[in-house]
């Protein structure tokens, strides 16, 4: 979830995330069970929140736009019940 959040927040193409998840499933299949998707989604939400807090604290170049984008993603995830 951490790495997938990194890929998203750093503007990498979604196909890279898909390839990573497919590779993970192939290499670590013993860790993929019926809770995998939920754990992945929860981890992604947690890491978006953590990264948003860091951007607010550091206030580096482009922080306001990035913070707004991450908060929008968090809002969508929470409303859709991903983090519930």
ZAKOL-948517 format. One record per residue: residue number from 1; residue in three letters; x, z, y of N, C-alpha, C, CB in turn. Coordinates in pm, whole numbers, plus 50000, padded with zeros to 5 digits. Glycine has a CB too. Layout:
+-----+-----+-------+-------+-------+-------+-------+-------+-------+-------+-------+-------+-------+-------+
|   i |  aa |  n_c1 |  n_c3 |  n_c2 | ca_c1 | ca_c3 | ca_c2 |  c_c1 |  c_c3 |  c_c2 | cb_c1 | cb_c3 | cb_c2 |
+-----+-----+-------+-------+-------+-------+-------+-------+-------+-------+-------+-------+-------+-------+
| NUM | ALA |     X |     Z |     Y |     X |     Z |     Y |     X |     Z |     Y |     X |     Z |     Y |
...
+-----+-----+-------+-------+-------+-------+-------+-------+-------+-------+-------+-------+-------+-------+
This chain:
+-----+-----+-------+-------+-------+-------+-------+-------+-------+-------+-------+-------+-------+-------+
|   i |  aa |  n_c1 |  n_c3 |  n_c2 | ca_c1 | ca_c3 | ca_c2 |  c_c1 |  c_c3 |  c_c2 | cb_c1 | cb_c3 | cb_c2 |
+-----+-----+-------+-------+-------+-------+-------+-------+-------+-------+-------+-------+-------+-------+
|   1 | UNK | 50082 | 50000 | 49881 | 50000 | 50000 | 50000 | 50086 | 50000 | 50125 | 49907 | 50120 | 50000 |
|   2 | UNK | 50196 | 50076 | 50122 | 50285 | 50081 | 50238 | 50343 | 49943 | 50267 | 50399 | 50183 | 50214 |
|   3 | UNK | 50396 | 49877 | 50163 | 50459 | 49748 | 50183 | 50356 | 49643 | 50227 | 50529 | 49703 | 50055 |
|   4 | UNK | 50237 | 49645 | 50169 | 50134 | 49551 | 50209 | 50093 | 49571 | 50355 | 50013 | 49564 | 50118 |
|   5 | UNK | 50088 | 49695 | 50398 | 50058 | 49724 | 50539 | 50169 | 49671 | 50628 | 50038 | 49875 | 50561 |
|   6 | UNK | 50292 | 49689 | 50586 | 50406 | 49637 | 50660 | 50394 | 49486 | 50676 | 50538 | 49674 | 50590 |
|   7 | UNK | 50364 | 49417 | 50567 | 50352 | 49271 | 50573 | 50244 | 49230 | 50673 | 50320 | 49214 | 50433 |
|   8 | UNK | 50131 | 49300 | 50670 | 50021 | 49268 | 50760 | 50057 | 49295 | 50905 | 49897 | 49347 | 50722 |
|   9 | UNK | 50113 | 49411 | 50932 | 50141 | 49449 | 51071 | 50259 | 49373 | 51129 | 50168 | 49597 | 51080 |
|  10 | UNK | 50337 | 49307 | 51044 | 50450 | 49229 | 51093 | 50422 | 49079 | 51089 | 50573 | 49260 | 51012 |
|  11 | UNK | 50295 | 49043 | 51069 | 50252 | 48905 | 51082 | 50290 | 48810 | 50971 | 50303 | 48852 | 51203 |
|  12 | UNK | 50318 | 48863 | 50853 | 50351 | 48775 | 50741 | 50225 | 48708 | 50687 | 50423 | 48854 | 50630 |
|  13 | UNK | 50241 | 48592 | 50630 | 50129 | 48515 | 50576 | 50061 | 48594 | 50463 | 50176 | 48376 | 50526 |
|  14 | UNK | 49926 | 48594 | 50459 | 49855 | 48668 | 50353 | 49895 | 48627 | 50212 | 49707 | 48648 | 50369 |
|  15 | UNK | 49941 | 48504 | 50194 | 49983 | 48461 | 50060 | 50099 | 48545 | 50009 | 50023 | 48313 | 50063 |
|  16 | UNK | 50182 | 48595 | 50099 | 50293 | 48680 | 50058 | 50240 | 48811 | 49999 | 50387 | 48709 | 50177 |
|  17 | UNK | 50138 | 48868 | 50062 | 50076 | 48990 | 50008 | 50016 | 48964 | 49871 | 49968 | 49042 | 50104 |
|  18 | UNK | 49946 | 48852 | 49858 | 49884 | 48817 | 49730 | 49991 | 48802 | 49621 | 49802 | 48687 | 49743 |
|  19 | UNK | 50101 | 48737 | 49656 | 50209 | 48718 | 49560 | 50272 | 48851 | 49520 | 50316 | 48625 | 49618 |
|  20 | UNK | 50287 | 48941 | 49618 | 50343 | 49072 | 49588 | 50254 | 49149 | 49490 | 50362 | 49153 | 49718 |
|  21 | UNK | 50123 | 49150 | 49516 | 50030 | 49221 | 49428 | 50032 | 49159 | 49288 | 49886 | 49219 | 49487 |
|  22 | UNK | 50034 | 49027 | 49281 | 50039 | 48960 | 49150 | 50167 | 48997 | 49077 | 50029 | 48807 | 49167 |
|  23 | UNK | 50279 | 48998 | 49147 | 50405 | 49036 | 49086 | 50406 | 49181 | 49040 | 50518 | 49013 | 49181 |
|  24 | UNK | 50346 | 49268 | 49121 | 50337 | 49410 | 49085 | 50254 | 49427 | 48959 | 50275 | 49492 | 49201 |
|  25 | UNK | 50141 | 49357 | 48955 | 50056 | 49365 | 48834 | 50134 | 49319 | 48710 | 49929 | 49279 | 48852 |
|  26 | UNK | 50215 | 49216 | 48726 | 50292 | 49164 | 48613 | 50405 | 49255 | 48571 | 50348 | 49030 | 48646 |
|  27 | UNK | 50473 | 49315 | 48669 | 50591 | 49396 | 48640 | 50557 | 49542 | 48609 | 50686 | 49390 | 48755 |
|  28 | UNK | 50448 | 49590 | 48665 | 50413 | 49731 | 48648 | 50270 | 49747 | 48599 | 50433 | 49808 | 48780 |
|  29 | UNK | 50234 | 49662 | 48506 | 50098 | 49663 | 48454 | 50051 | 49798 | 48403 | 50086 | 49565 | 48346 |
|  30 | UNK | 50145 | 49879 | 48356 | 50109 | 50012 | 48306 | 50059 | 50104 | 48418 | 50230 | 50075 | 48236 |
|  31 | UNK | 50085 | 50067 | 48544 | 50037 | 50147 | 48658 | 49906 | 50094 | 48715 | 50142 | 50150 | 48767 |
|  32 | UNK | 49861 | 49981 | 48664 | 49739 | 49918 | 48713 | 49625 | 49955 | 48619 | 49756 | 49764 | 48724 |
|  33 | UNK | 49532 | 50034 | 48673 | 49415 | 50074 | 48595 | 49291 | 50048 | 48680 | 49423 | 50224 | 48551 |
|  34 | UNK | 49178 | 50106 | 48640 | 49055 | 50079 | 48712 | 49051 | 50146 | 48850 | 48937 | 50125 | 48631 |
|  35 | UNK | 49150 | 50229 | 48883 | 49156 | 50291 | 49016 | 49257 | 50221 | 49107 | 49191 | 50439 | 49003 |
|  36 | UNK | 49324 | 50119 | 49055 | 49432 | 50054 | 49130 | 49387 | 50000 | 49266 | 49491 | 49941 | 49048 |
|  37 | UNK | 49281 | 49922 | 49267 | 49235 | 49861 | 49393 | 49197 | 49968 | 49494 | 49115 | 49768 | 49367 |
|  38 | UNK | 49132 | 50073 | 49448 | 49091 | 50182 | 49538 | 49213 | 50255 | 49594 | 48998 | 50281 | 49464 |
|  39 | UNK | 49310 | 50285 | 49508 | 49431 | 50353 | 49553 | 49508 | 50266 | 49652 | 49521 | 50388 | 49433 |
|  40 | UNK | 49512 | 50137 | 49626 | 49579 | 50044 | 49715 | 49510 | 50041 | 49851 | 49582 | 49903 | 49653 |
|  41 | UNK | 49378 | 50032 | 49852 | 49302 | 50030 | 49977 | 49319 | 50161 | 50054 | 49153 | 50005 | 49949 |
|  42 | UNK | 49313 | 50273 | 49986 | 49330 | 50403 | 50052 | 49470 | 50416 | 50111 | 49304 | 50517 | 49954 |
|  43 | UNK | 49569 | 50371 | 50036 | 49707 | 50376 | 50085 | 49724 | 50288 | 50208 | 49805 | 50334 | 49975 |
|  44 | UNK | 49662 | 50171 | 50206 | 49670 | 50081 | 50320 | 49607 | 50143 | 50445 | 49601 | 49947 | 50287 |
|  45 | UNK | 49491 | 50207 | 50429 | 49426 | 50273 | 50542 | 49514 | 50385 | 50596 | 49287 | 50328 | 50501 |
|  46 | UNK | 49568 | 50467 | 50507 | 49656 | 50576 | 50550 | 49776 | 50522 | 50627 | 49703 | 50657 | 50428 |
|  47 | UNK | 49837 | 50416 | 50577 | 49955 | 50361 | 50643 | 49923 | 50292 | 50774 | 50024 | 50265 | 50551 |
|  48 | UNK | 49806 | 50231 | 50786 | 49764 | 50177 | 50915 | 49753 | 50290 | 51018 | 49629 | 50101 | 50902 |
|  49 | UNK | 49693 | 50400 | 50976 | 49679 | 50514 | 51066 | 49816 | 50570 | 51105 | 49594 | 50624 | 51000 |
|  50 | UNK | 49905 | 50581 | 51009 | 50039 | 50632 | 51036 | 50115 | 50540 | 51130 | 50115 | 50649 | 50906 |
|  51 | UNK | 50107 | 50409 | 51105 | 50177 | 50312 | 51189 | 50118 | 50309 | 51330 | 50172 | 50171 | 51127 |
|  52 | UNK | 49985 | 50321 | 51340 | 49921 | 50324 | 51471 | 49969 | 50445 | 51551 | 49767 | 50325 | 51458 |
|  53 | UNK | 49976 | 50560 | 51485 | 50023 | 50681 | 51554 | 50168 | 50664 | 51599 | 50010 | 50803 | 51461 |
|  54 | UNK | 50250 | 50602 | 51517 | 50390 | 50579 | 51555 | 50399 | 50486 | 51676 | 50468 | 50520 | 51437 |
|  55 | UNK | 50323 | 50377 | 51675 | 50327 | 50284 | 51789 | 50285 | 50354 | 51918 | 50235 | 50162 | 51763 |
|  56 | UNK | 50184 | 50442 | 51908 | 50140 | 50518 | 52025 | 50251 | 50611 | 52074 | 50013 | 50598 | 51993 |
|  57 | UNK | 50317 | 50676 | 51981 | 50423 | 50771 | 52017 | 50545 | 50701 | 52077 | 50466 | 50852 | 51893 |
|  58 | UNK | 50589 | 50592 | 52016 | 50710 | 50522 | 52058 | 50686 | 50438 | 52184 | 50763 | 50434 | 51945 |
|  59 | UNK | 50570 | 50373 | 52190 | 50533 | 50288 | 52304 | 50638 | 50183 | 52336 | 50509 | 50374 | 52426 |
|  60 | UNK | 50677 | 50112 | 52232 | 50775 | 50005 | 52248 | 50706 | 49876 | 52293 | 50852 | 49982 | 52117 |
|  61 | UNK | 50780 | 49770 | 52300 | 50727 | 49642 | 52347 | 50607 | 49600 | 52262 | 50836 | 49534 | 52344 |
|  62 | UNK | 50498 | 49569 | 52329 | 50378 | 49521 | 52261 | 50295 | 49628 | 52193 | 50416 | 49422 | 52163 |
|  63 | UNK | 50325 | 49754 | 52219 | 50258 | 49862 | 52147 | 50107 | 49865 | 52169 | 50317 | 49993 | 52189 |
|  64 | UNK | 50062 | 49834 | 52291 | 49919 | 49844 | 52318 | 49838 | 49743 | 52237 | 49892 | 49823 | 52467 |
|  65 | UNK | 49885 | 49619 | 52232 | 49814 | 49516 | 52156 | 49818 | 49548 | 52006 | 49876 | 49377 | 52182 |
|  66 | UNK | 49933 | 49593 | 51957 | 49945 | 49628 | 51815 | 49856 | 49747 | 51781 | 50091 | 49661 | 51780 |
|  67 | UNK | 49853 | 49846 | 51867 | 49770 | 49963 | 51843 | 49623 | 49922 | 51838 | 49794 | 50068 | 51953 |
|  68 | UNK | 49582 | 49839 | 51930 | 49443 | 49795 | 51932 | 49409 | 49718 | 51804 | 49417 | 49706 | 52056 |
|  69 | UNK | 49498 | 49630 | 51761 | 49474 | 49554 | 51639 | 49464 | 49645 | 51517 | 49585 | 49452 | 51619 |
|  70 | UNK | 49555 | 49743 | 51508 | 49554 | 49834 | 51393 | 49429 | 49922 | 51394 | 49679 | 49921 | 51393 |
|  71 | UNK | 49388 | 49966 | 51512 | 49267 | 50048 | 51519 | 49144 | 49966 | 51484 | 49252 | 50108 | 51659 |
|  72 | UNK | 49143 | 49838 | 51521 | 49033 | 49751 | 51480 | 49028 | 49739 | 51328 | 49048 | 49611 | 51543 |
|  73 | UNK | 49144 | 49720 | 51265 | 49149 | 49711 | 51118 | 49102 | 49840 | 51053 | 49293 | 49677 | 51072 |
|  74 | UNK | 49144 | 49953 | 51110 | 49102 | 50083 | 51057 | 48951 | 50100 | 51069 | 49173 | 50198 | 51131 |
|  75 | UNK | 48896 | 50062 | 51182 | 48753 | 50073 | 51204 | 48676 | 49989 | 51102 | 48718 | 50029 | 51346 |
|  76 | UNK | 48720 | 49869 | 51078 | 48655 | 49782 | 50978 | 48663 | 49846 | 50840 | 48720 | 49642 | 50976 |
|  77 | UNK | 48780 | 49896 | 50804 | 48798 | 49958 | 50671 | 48707 | 50081 | 50655 | 48946 | 49997 | 50650 |
|  78 | UNK | 48700 | 50161 | 50758 | 48619 | 50283 | 50750 | 48470 | 50248 | 50742 | 48646 | 50375 | 50872 |
|  79 | UNK | 48426 | 50153 | 50825 | 48285 | 50112 | 50822 | 48246 | 50047 | 50689 | 48256 | 50015 | 50937 |
|  80 | UNK | 48338 | 49979 | 50628 | 48307 | 49912 | 50501 | 48312 | 50008 | 50383 | 48403 | 49797 | 50478 |
|  81 | UNK | 48354 | 50130 | 50407 | 48359 | 50229 | 50301 | 48484 | 50227 | 50218 | 48244 | 50211 | 50214 |
|  82 | UNK | 48585 | 50151 | 50262 | 48709 | 50142 | 50185 | 48774 | 50279 | 50173 | 48807 | 50043 | 50250 |
|  83 | UNK | 48771 | 50357 | 50279 | 48842 | 50485 | 50277 | 48749 | 50600 | 50235 | 48901 | 50514 | 50414 |
|  84 | UNK | 48626 | 50570 | 50200 | 48531 | 50676 | 50166 | 48556 | 50730 | 50027 | 48389 | 50626 | 50177 |
+-----+-----+-------+-------+-------+-------+-------+-------+-------+-------+-------+-------+-------+-------+
